[in-house]
Amino acid sequence: MARREERHWWYAGMRRVALAVLDHALGTTPPGPRRILDAGCGTGGTTIALQRFGEVVGIDLAWEALGPAAGRGLGGHLARASIEHLPFGPATFDAVTSFEVIYHLGVSSDLAAFGELRRVLKPGGLLLVRVPAHDWLRGAHDRLVHTRHRYTRGELATKLQQAGFVLQQLSWANTLLFPPAVAKRLLERADGQAPATGEPDLWQPPGPVNALLEGAVAVEALAIPRGVALPFGLSVLAVARAA
């Protein structure tokens, strides 16, 4: 992941969408210094990019991820912690991001995790969260990345509201790649075999193919921040405020 995160089409494309959504959402907050938490920062590629919005702190449960993240220059802004037990006081952050974390087997209670994110946010603070969509799409990739659950839009909205958030935006994401992904999952089920390692999911295609796939994902950076309703997608993205 650390080797691929900067240029791989999926990471790069989804990062461009998230940054565009956050830029639009933070435009409605008062100006001034911001403290941002990247909850589940992984190897730090997105955490570094978030620094354009303010001072960023990253947490992750995996030492294997925090090592490469520290190597990116984030060492003084990292902590090993669970998203269900954040080592910060109440109302510490102006914004929190969490990308592909809540769904993980390592999170025993998504409601507890959302409650912690709400606790560390200032009143009116912003949450940007993204999770994989549609539990019926479970496949070999989900086994590789230890998926606990894939979400519907309504389910994510309900859990955020139960945790004390006011929903501002809810959207499908990764729409253009939805049909081929569905086809791939159906073929996997027909074949009945799972890959032996995680490497196939992070295969770096040739430059032109990589750029084409990144563009297919990143085009949503032009749509989602403007409130365009995407009809379906492989992910669910939500913007919410702490009540």
C-alpha positions in Angstrom: 0.0 0.0 0.0 2.8 2.4 0.9 4.4 1.7 -2.5 1.2 2.1 -4.5 -0.7 4.8 -2.6 0.7 7.8 -4.4 0.1 6.8 -8.0 -2.3 3.8 -8.1 -5.5 4.8 -9.9 -7.9 3.8 -7.1 -6.0 5.6 -4.3 -5.3 8.7 -6.5 -8.8 8.9 -7.9 -10.6 8.5 -4.6 -8.3 10.9 -2.9 -9.1 13.6 -5.5 -12.8 13.1 -4.9 -12.5 13.2 -1.1 -10.3 16.4 -1.2 -12.8 18.1 -3.5 -15.8 17.2 -1.3 -13.9 18.4 1.8 -12.8 21.6 0.1 -16.4 22.4 -0.7 -17.8 21.4 2.7 -15.1 23.4 4.7 -16.0 26.5 2.6 -19.0 26.8 4.9 -17.0 26.9 8.1 -15.5 29.9 9.8 -12.0 30.8 8.6 -9.0 30.3 10.8 -6.6 27.5 11.9 -8.2 24.0 11.8 -7.3 20.8 13.6 -8.2 17.7 11.5 -8.2 14.0 12.5 -7.6 11.3 9.9 -9.2 8.3 11.6 -7.6 5.3 10.1 -4.7 7.0 8.2 -3.1 3.9 6.9 0.3 4.6 5.4 -0.4 8.4 5.3 -0.9 9.2 1.6 -4.2 11.0 2.1 -3.1 12.4 5.5 -0.4 14.3 3.8 -2.8 15.7 1.3 -5.2 16.8 4.0 -2.6 19.2 5.4 -3.7 21.8 2.9 -6.8 22.3 5.2 -5.0 22.6 8.5 -3.0 20.7 11.1 -3.6 17.0 10.7 -3.3 14.2 13.2 -3.5 10.6 12.0 -4.4 7.5 13.9 -4.2 3.8 12.9 -4.2 0.5 14.8 -1.6 -1.1 12.6 2.1 -0.5 13.4 2.8 -1.7 9.8 1.0 1.3 8.5 2.3 3.9 10.9 5.9 3.1 10.0 5.5 4.2 6.4 3.3 7.1 7.5 6.1 8.3 9.8 8.5 8.0 6.9 6.4 10.6 5.0 7.2 13.2 7.7 4.1 12.6 9.8 5.9 11.1 12.8 5.0 13.9 15.2 1.4 13.8 14.2 0.6 10.1 14.5 -0.8 7.8 17.2 -1.6 4.1 17.4 -5.2 3.9 18.4 -8.5 2.2 17.7 -11.3 4.3 16.1 -13.5 3.0 18.9 -11.2 4.4 21.6 -9.7 7.7 20.5 -6.9 9.1 22.7 -8.2 12.7 22.5 -10.4 14.9 24.7 -13.9 16.0 23.7 -14.3 18.8 21.1 -10.6 18.5 20.0 -11.0 18.7 16.2 -12.7 20.9 13.7 -13.0 18.1 11.1 -12.6 14.3 11.0 -12.1 12.1 8.0 -12.4 8.3 7.9 -12.0 6.4 4.6 -12.6 2.7 4.4 -12.2 2.1 8.1 -15.6 1.7 9.8 -16.4 -1.4 7.6 -13.3 -3.4 8.9 -13.4 -6.5 11.0 -11.1 -4.7 13.5 -14.1 -2.4 14.3 -16.4 -4.4 16.6 -19.1 -1.6 16.8 -19.6 1.0 14.1 -22.0 2.9 16.4 -19.2 3.1 19.0 -16.8 4.3 16.4 -19.2 7.0 15.2 -19.8 8.0 18.8 -16.1 8.5 19.3 -15.8 10.6 16.1 -18.7 12.7 17.4 -17.1 13.1 20.8 -13.8 14.4 19.5 -15.5 16.9 17.1 -16.3 20.4 18.2 -20.0 21.4 18.0 -20.7 21.9 14.3 -17.5 20.1 13.4 -17.4 18.3 10.0 -17.2 14.6 9.4 -16.4 13.1 6.0 -16.7 9.3 5.9 -16.5 6.7 3.1 -17.4 3.0 3.4 -17.8 0.2 0.8 -21.4 -0.3 -0.4 -23.7 -3.3 -0.9 -23.1 -6.4 1.3 -24.2 -8.5 -1.7 -21.1 -7.4 -3.5 -18.8 -9.3 -1.1 -16.0 -11.0 -2.9 -12.4 -12.1 -2.9 -11.3 -8.5 -2.3 -13.4 -8.3 0.9 -11.7 -11.4 2.2 -8.3 -9.9 1.5 -9.0 -6.6 3.3 -11.0 -8.2 6.2 -14.4 -6.6 5.5 -16.9 -6.9 8.3 -19.8 -5.2 6.5 -20.6 -3.3 3.4 -23.3 -0.5 3.8 -26.4 0.9 2.1 -26.9 4.6 2.0 -29.9 4.4 4.4 -28.0 2.3 6.9 -25.1 4.7 7.0 -27.4 7.7 7.4 -29.3 6.1 10.3 -26.1 5.2 12.2 -24.7 8.7 11.8 -27.9 10.2 13.1 -28.0 7.8 16.0 -24.4 8.9 16.9 -25.5 12.5 17.1 -24.7 13.8 13.6 -26.7 16.0 11.3 -26.4 14.7 7.8 -25.5 17.2 5.1 -24.8 15.0 2.1 -25.1 11.4 1.3 -23.9 10.0 -2.1 -22.9 6.9 -3.9 -19.3 7.0 -5.1 -17.2 5.1 -7.6 -20.1 4.9 -10.0 -18.5 4.3 -13.4 -16.6 1.2 -12.2 -19.7 -0.3 -10.7 -20.8 -2.5 -13.7 -17.4 -4.1 -14.3 -17.0 -4.6 -10.5 -20.3 -6.4 -10.4 -19.3 -8.6 -13.3 -16.0 -9.4 -11.6 -17.7 -10.5 -8.4 -20.1 -12.7 -10.3 -17.3 -14.4 -12.2 -15.4 -14.9 -8.9 -18.5 -16.7 -7.4 -18.9 -18.8 -10.6 -15.2 -19.7 -10.4 -15.2 -20.3 -6.6 -11.6 -19.4 -6.1 -10.0 -16.6 -4.1 -6.6 -15.1 -4.7 -3.8 -16.3 -2.5 -2.3 -12.9 -1.6 -3.3 -9.2 -1.6 -0.9 -8.3 -4.4 -3.4 -8.6 -7.3 -5.6 -5.9 -5.8 -2.7 -3.5 -5.9 -1.3 -4.3 -9.3 -0.1 -1.1 -11.0 -1.4 -1.1 -14.6 0.6 0.6 -17.4 0.6 4.4 -17.3 -2.1 5.1 -19.8 -4.4 2.5 -18.3 -3.7 3.8 -14.8 -4.5 7.3 -15.9 -7.7 6.2 -17.6 -9.0 4.4 -14.5 -8.0 7.2 -12.2 -10.0 9.6 -14.4 -13.0 7.3 -14.3 -12.9 7.6 -10.5 -11.8 11.2 -10.2 -14.5 12.6 -12.5 -16.8 12.4 -9.5 -14.8 15.3 -7.9 -16.7 17.5 -10.4 -20.1 16.0 -9.4 -20.4 15.0 -5.8 -19.3 18.4 -4.3 -22.0 20.1 -6.4 -24.7 17.8 -5.0 -25.2 15.7 -8.2 -27.0 12.5 -7.3 -25.1 9.5 -8.6 -27.5 6.6 -9.3 -25.3 3.8 -7.8 -21.8 3.1 -6.7 -19.2 0.8 -5.0 -18.9 3.2 -2.1 -21.1 5.4 0.1 -19.8 8.8 1.0 -21.3 11.0 3.7 -20.8 14.6 5.0 -22.2 15.3 8.4 -22.0 17.9 11.2 -21.7 17.2 14.9 -25.0 18.3 16.5 
